[in-house]
Amino acid sequence: MIRWQKKGKERHPARTWLIRAGSFIAAVSGVYLLCGIAGLVPLETEEIVWNNLRLVAGASILGCLIAAVGYGNE
C-alpha cells in the first residue's frame, strides 16, 4: 500500500498497470516532442511537417488519458 492511500483501499493491479503505462507513454512522447522541437530528432517523416508533430502530441495526450482512466475516482 502506498503511504498516501487510505487503509483498506488497495488499487487493483490492472489500474496500477494503466497508470504506469499511460505515464510512460506520455513521458516518452513528451521527451521525443521536446527533442524534435530542439532539432535533436527528426519530426518530419512526410512532406507536411506538422502532421508528425500532431502524431507525437496525440500520443502524449493518449498517455495522459490512459493514466487518468487508471486513477479513476481517487
N, C-alpha and C positions, 0 to 999 in steps of 0.2 A: 504494500500500500504506500502511496506517495504521501509525503508529510501533510500537504495542504488538503488532501481529501478527508472527508469525514469518515469516522469509523463505520464499518458496515456498508460502505458504498464503494464496492470494488468495481472497476471498469472491466467490461467484457474484453477478452483478448482480440476479437475482431475490431472493436472500436479503437483499441490501442494501435493495432496494425494500420488502420485507416489514418489515424493521426500521424504516425511516423511516416507512412508512405506519402501522404499529402504534403507534409513538411519537407520531406526530401525532394519531391518533385518541384515544389515552389522554390526551394533553395538552389537546386541545380539550374533550373531555368532562369532564375533571377541572376545568378552569377554569370551564366552564359550571356544573358542580355546585357549586363553591365560590361562584360569583356567585349562584346560586339560593338557597343556604343563607343568604347575606348579604342577600338580598332585592333584588339588583340586576336580576335577570332572573326572569321567571315560570317556576316549575317546574310549576305545576298547569295542565294542559290539560283535565283531566276533573274530575269531582266527587270522585274519590278522589285525594287529593294524593300519597300515597306511590307511586302507580302510575308517574307520570312520573319520580319520583326513582329508582325501580328501573331505568327505561329508560336514564337517563343514567349511572347507576353501572354498568349492564351494558355500555354502550358503552365505558366506561373499562376494564373488565376484558377485553373483547374486544380492545381495542388492545394491552393487555399480553400477551395470548396470541398475537396475531399477531406481535408483536416477538419473543416467546420462540421461536416456530417459526422465525423468520428467523435467530436466533442459533444454533439447533440445538445442536450438541455442542461449542461453542467454549469 
